[in-house]
Amino acid sequence: MPMPEFIALLAMLFAIVAFSIDGMLPALPRIAAELTPGDVNRAQLIVTAFVFGMGLGTLMAGPISDATGRKPAILGGVFLYAIGAALAAAAPSLEVLLAARALQGLGAAGPRVVTLAMVRDLHAGRQMARIVSFAMMIFTLVPAIAPSLGTIIIAGFGWRGIFGAVIVFAFAASTWLTLRQPETLPYSKRRPLRLAPLRDAFAEVMSHRAVVTATLVQTLVYGALFGTLASTQQIFAATYHRGASFPAWFAVIALTSGGASLLNATLVLRLGMRHLVLLALGTQVLVSAALTLALAQGLLPDALAFPAYLIWTTGVFVMTSLTIGNLNALALEPLGHIAGTAASLNGCIATVISVLIAAPIGLAFDGTPVPLMAATATLAGLGFLLMKTLPRQF
């Protein structure tokens, strides 16, 4: 497959997850009113339930792909994802909807994790980080349009119609993969799906200090990102009274931050992954801490409060674009021979623990963005300190 088409396919496979999260954001008020009117904050769990299921699925998606090949693992995940989406569309209660979302996330782990292993089969190190950055740059178009598209679907079919749309999107991506991308893992390099090899592979993954450090930093970044995603629609609507225009503002945020992936792809070969991650996390600590203090002490004029929040939210997405691709490459760099299993363990730890971080952050919403900003400053600070422990050659 030509490189531009390969990058576009990667972006579409990654976008299955983005569409499943960002496309749901405009539906949260309606779901809250219909299924949990007594505690509207609980509607945020629709985001974190999906991410939690995806984290659990991540643990097995890579080892399955190491045994069966990358394409069967991705396609099997898409099939499970579609079942979860269909169940969510018919859910009669919030509890059933959350269970269906977790199942949907379980299936989404296939395209999310195995796609990275597919890239690692073909590329390594800074070149892998560069390719993932280009894919993420294209991928940002989906978060940009997903809330607007979700709003249109809700207007025509109700919030349950969104689940039909994500099934169609996932089917289109899997069809493209089936028809155009050759299998990247030859039979000679496949590993049997048995407990002993899995145990040995997990032990090898956890024996690399750089891999463990990169995974922990990724966990902290995801915690900040998912906390922001879970809270952002509510902050726009309840704090700044811009719920109706939220899809447009979210598109501005996504498109503006999308340039960070191109910047990362341009700079990573020259500056290295460690330096860029440190720069992104250090900047986030300073900005988040300053805004937390200003808002908590009432030092920011009302006219500047919303623009400041808008810029800050964009900064969280920029931080993610400058870190996640690099951290994935760092975690997989020494583990090319077990890339699928390594990607699974890395993704499972980072995603599941980040949900345990993000859910309380979202539920702590008190009518202001202060709890979210304070938590982000703390998470970015911890990530910065961990990254400082890695050798400079990365």
N, C-alpha and C positions, 0 to 999 in steps of 0.2 A: 504494500500500500504506500503511495506517495506520502511524504512527511506531512504536508498540509492537511491531507485527508485524515491521516492517522491522528493528528492533533485535534481536528474537529470531532472525530469519533470519540476520543477520550473526553472531550468537553461535554458531549451529549450524554455519555455514560455517567460522568460525574453529576450532570444536571438532573438526573433522575432524583437524586437526594434533594437537591436545591428546590426543585419544583414541589416535592412532597412537603417541604417545610415552608418555604416562602409563599407558595400558592395558597396555603391554609391561613395565613395571617389575617386577611380581610374577613375570613369567616368566623374568627374567634368571638366577636361580639354576638353574632347570631347563635352560635353554638352555646355560648354562655347563657343567653336569654332562654333558649329552648331546653337545655339539658342540665344546667346548674345555675338557675337564677338566684339562689340564695348565697352563692359564693362565686362571683364571677372570676376571681383570680385563678380558680381551678381550671378554667379553660386553657390556661397556659400549658397545662400538663399534656395537651394534645401534641405540642411540639416535643417536649422532653420524653414522652412515651415512645414516640417514633425513634428518637435518637437512642434511647435505652435499648429497644429491640435491635436496632442496627448494631449497637455495640456488642450485644450478645451473639448475634449472627456472625460478626466479624471474627470471633474466635475460631469458627469452623470453616468459614468460607475459603480462607487461604489454604489450609491443609487439604480440603477437598479438591481445590484447584491443583495442588501439587500432585494429587493422585490421579485425577481424571483429565487434566488439561484446563486451560484458562476459559475457553469458550463454553464448555458444558457447565462450569461452575457459575458463570455469569448468567447464562440462560436459565438455569435452574433457580437462581435467586430472583430473577425477574418474574418467573411463574409464581413463586411464593408471594412475592410483592403484590402481584395482581389479585391473588386470593384475599390477602389482607385488605386491599383497597375495596374490593367488592363487599366484604363483610362490614367495613367501616361505613360504606354508603347506606347500608341497611340498619345500622346500629340504633336500637331503641333507647339507649341510656348512655350517659357519659362513661360509665364503667365498661360497657361493651365496646364503646368507641375507642377507649384507651387500650383495651386488649387487642382490638383489630389493628390499631396504629402500631402497637408493639410487634405484631405479626408482620405487618407491612414493612417495618424497619428491619426485621429479621431477614426478609428477602432482599431488601435494598443493600444489605451488606455484601451481596455477591458482586454487583457492578462497582460498588464503592471501593472494596479492598482488592479484588482480583484485577481490576483495571490497573492499579499501581504495580501489582506483581507482573502484569503483562508488559508494562513499560520497563521494569527492571530486567525482564528477560532479554530485552533488546539494547538497553542503555544503562549506564552506571554513573554514580557520582554527580559532579556538577552538570554534566550533560543531561542526566535524568532530571535534575532540578530545573534545568532550563526548559525542557520539553513540558514538564508538568506546569511550569509557570505560563507558558504559551497557551496550554489547554485551559488553565484557570482564567486567563484573560478573555478567551471566547466564552467560557462558562459563565462569566459575570453577566452576560446578556440575559440569562435565564432568571437570576434573582431580580434583575432590573424590571423585567416584564411580568414575572410570575404574579405579584400582587394585583397588577392591573388586569391580567388575564383572569385571575381568580375572581375579581370583582365582576367582570363581565359574565363569567360562568354562573356566579351566584345570582346575578340579576335574571338570568334566563332559566336556570334549573335549580336554584336553591343551593345551599352549601354542600348538600350531598352530591351534586353534580361534579364537584371538583375531583372526586375519586374516580369517576369515569374518565375524566380528562387525563389524569396521571397514568391510567392504564394504557390509554392510546399512546401517550408519549413514550412510556417504557417499551411498548411493543415496537414502535418505530425505531428506537435505538437498538433493540435486540435484533431486529431484522437487518439493519445496516451492518451490525457486527457479523451476523451469520453469513451474509452475502459477500462481504468485502475483506474482512480481516482473517488472514491465515492463522492457524493455531501457533502460538509462540513457544510452547513447552513441548519439546519432542519426547517421544516415548522413553528414550534412553535416560532422560533426566527426571522422570516421574518417580515419586516416592509412594510406597504403599500406605494406605490409610489404616494404620495399626497403632495401637496405644504406645508401644515401645518407641517407634520412630518419632511419634509426636512428642513424647516425653523428652527424648534426647534433643529434639529440635528446640523445644521450649527452653530446656536447660542451656543450650548453646546461645539462644537469643539473650537470655537473662545474664549470661556471663560477660557480655560486652558492656563496659561502663558507658561508652559513648551512646550505644543503642538505648540503654536504660535512661540515660539523661535526656536524650532527644525525645523519648516517649513521655517522660514526666513533664517536660516543657510543653509538648504538644497537648497534654492533658489540661494544663493551666490555660493555654490559649483557647482551646475549645470551651473550657468552662466560661471564660469571658464572652466568647462568641455566642454560645447557646443561651447564656443568661440575657444577653442583649436581644437576641432574636425573640426569646419568649416574652420580653417586656416591652419591646419597642412599639407595637401597635397600641398597647394600653397607655403608654406614656404620651404618644401622639394624640390620642383621643381624650384621655382623662386629665392630663396635665396641661397640654398646650391647645386643646380643643381643635385639633386638626385631623380628626378621624376620617372625614370624608375625602380629604386630599392625601391621606396616607400613601396610597399606591403611587402617586406621582412623586412624592418626596422620597419614597423608598427607591424608586427608579433612579432618582438623582444620586442618592447615596451609593447604589450599586455601580452605576456607570462611572462615577467619579473615582471610586475606590478600585475599579477595574484596571485603571492605568498602573496600579502598583504591581500587578502581575507582570506587565510588560517591563516595568522598571527592574523588577527582580530578575527576569530573564536576561536583561541587558547587563546587569551588574554582577550576577552571581559568579560568572566565569572569572571575573577580574578581582572581586573583593572576597569571595568565599561565602559559604553558607553561615558560618558562625558569626561573622562580622555583621551581616545583614540582619540576622535574628536579634543580636544584641542591640543594634541601632533601633529596630522597630519596638522592642520591648522597653528599652530605656526611654524613648520618646513617649510611649504610652503611659509609663509611670508618672512622668512629670506633668503631662497634660491632665490625666485623670485626677491626680492628687490636687492640682491647682483648682480644677473646676469643682471638685468635691468640697474643698474649703470655701470657695467663693459662694456656692449655692447654699451650703449649710449655714454660713454666717450672714447671708443676705447681702453680700458685697457686689453681686451682679445685678445691674438694672434690669427691670422686667423686659424692656425692649430688646435686650441682648440675650435673654435666657434661651429662647427657642433657637436662634442662630447658633449659639454656643453648643446646645445639645445636638443640633444637626451636624455640626463640624465634628463634635466628639464621636458620634455614632459612625460617621464616615471613617474616622481614625481607627475605630475598632476593626472595621472591615479591611482597611489598609494594613493594619498590623497582621491580620490573618493572612492576607495575600503575600506578605513579606516573610512569613514564618512557616506556614504549614507545608508548602512544597519543599522547602529547605530541610525542615525537620524530618519529613518522610524520607528524603534522600539520605540524610545522616543516619537514620535508623536502619535503612536497608543496605547501606554501602558495604558493610563487611559480610553480608548474608545473602549474596546473590544465589548461592546454591540451594537455599531454602527460602526464596523470596516470598512465596505464598504464605508459608507458615509465619515468617517474620512479619509480614504485613498484617496478618491476622492478629497476632499477639499485640503488636504495636497499636493497631486500631481498636482492639477490644479494650485494652487498658485505658487508652486515651479517651475513648468515647463513653464507656460506662462510668468511669470515675468523674468525667466532666459533667455528666448528667446529675450525679449526686452533688456536684458543686453548683450547677446552674439552676436546678429546681428550687432550692431554698432562696437563691438570689432573686428569681422571678417572683416567688411568693412573698418576698419581703417588700414588695412595692407598696409605698406609703403615700402615693400621690405625687411624688417627686422622683427625679432620676438619681438622687443622692446615694441610696443604697447600692444601686447598680454601678455607679461611677467609683465608689469607694471599694467595692469588691473587685472591680477591674484593675484598679491601681495596685491592690494587694496581689492579685494573681500575676500581673505583669512583673511586679517586683520580684516575686519568688522565681518566676521563669528567668529573669535576668541574672539572678544570683546563681542559678543552676547552670546556665549557659557559660558563665565565666569559668566554670570548672573544666570545660572542654579544651583540648589542645588547640592552638592557633592554626594548625594546618588545614582544618576543615573549612 
